[in-house]
């Protein structure tokens, strides 16, 4: 590695450390952010490889951490978490493992129940009228939960869904 390239790698490492000090990132995210700052080619790849060697860049660890954050703190559904991980460059296998681990702490059912409680002011699904159920169902869909699970936990039937139309 010539002196100029060495200096560029050092600068890229410094930039990467600043970015990683804010929050952990996936390899793809860090690659994009460093590329935005003008680092590319061999310098970029050497920087990313060195960060991985040092343990600062680990997509498996990142995926588990990010999935847990979205499941436990944001109360997102698995579909939305899966999409977020894919957007960050995490492969399907790592994403599946991360979702499995996050669900051990707080399952999708538990997340929906917590959200129904919050949105119904702790009345639960039983005390809701059709309009309230529809509003909550839309909110849960936007958070990445499946229709079947939402209907099951809200206690909605197709008849109820069509009565309001």
N, C-alpha and C positions, 0 to 999 in steps of 0.2 A: 504494500500500500504506500503510495507516494505521500509526501508531506501535505500537499493540498487536499488529497482525499482524506487523509488522517484528520486534518483540521475540520473538514466538513462532517466527518463521522462524529467527532467530538462535539461540534455544534448541534448536530442532530440529536445526540445523546442528551445534551443539556436541555434542549427543547422537549424531548420525550419525557425526561424526568419532571419537568414543570407540568406537563400535561397529566402525567401519572400521579403527581402529588395532589391533584384536585380529586380524581377518582380513577379507579382501575379502568382499563379499556381493553377491547379486543384487539387482536393484531390488525384486522381490517380497519378499525376505527383509527388506530394510531398511524397506520400507513397513510390514510386519507388526510389526517391532520398534518403530518409531516410533509406530505406532498403539497398541501396548500401553502406551506412555508417555503417551498422551493427545493426541497430535498427530493431526490429521485434516483433511479437506477441502482447502481451498486452501492452507493452511499446509504440509501434507504434500506436496502436488504441487509447490509452488514449491520446497520444500527438495530434493526428489528431482531436479527439473529442474536446479536450480543445481548440485547435486553432479555430475550428468551433464555439464553445461557445463564444469565445472572438471576433468573427467576422473577423478573419484573413483568414479564409478558407471558401469560398462561391462559389460553382460551378456555380450557376446562374449568379452571378456578374462577375465571371471570364469569362464565356462563352460570355456574352454580350460585355465585354471589348475586348476579343480576336477576336471575329467576327468583331467588329468595326475596330480594328487595321488592320486586314487582308483585309477588304473591302475598307476602306478609304485610308490607307497608302500604302498598298501593291497592291491594285487594283486586288485582286483575285476574281474569280468567286465563286458562291455559292457552287458548287460541291467541290471545293478545300477547302473552309472554313469548310464545313460540315465534310469532311474527317479529317481535322486537329482537329476539336473539338472532333470527335469520337476517334481519336488517343490519345487525352488527357483525355479520360474517361467521356466525357459529353454525357448524354443520348439524344435520338432523340428529345424529347419534348423541353428540354432546348436549344438544338441546333436550333430548328425551331424558338423558340422565339428570340434567339440571332440574327439569320439571318434576321428575320422580322424587328427588331429594327435597325440593321445596314443598311438595305435597305431604311429605312426612311431617312437616312442621304445621302446615295449615292446608287442609284439603280444599278442593274446589267447592265442595258442598258447604264446608264451614265458611269459606269466603262469601258465598252467596247468602248464607244465613246471616252473617254479620251485616252485610249490605242491606238486606231486607229489613233487619232490625233498625239500622240507622235511618233508612229512608221511610220507614213506617212509624218512626218515633216509638220503637219497641212494642208496637201493637202486634207485630208478626203478620204473616200472610193471611191469617184467618179473618182479621178485622179490617181488611181492605176491600173497597168496592172495585168494580171492573176498571174504572178509569185510573185509579191509583195503581192497580196491578199492571195495567198497560204501560203507564209511565215508568214504573220500576223495571218492568221487563225490557223496555227500550234502553234504559240506563245499563242494565246488566249485559245486554247484547253488545253495547258499545264498549264495555269493559272486557269483552272477549269470552263470555260464557256461552255455552251451547244452548240452543232453543229448548231442546228436550229437558235438560237439567233445570233451566229456568222455569219452565212450565211445571215440572215435577215439584219443585220447591216452593213455587208461588201458589200451587194448588189450582192453577188455571186449567180450564177445559176448553175445548174448541167451541162449545156452545157459548161459554162466557165471552170468548174472544169475538164472536160474531154478533152477540146481543147489542153491543155498543155501536154498531155500524148502521 
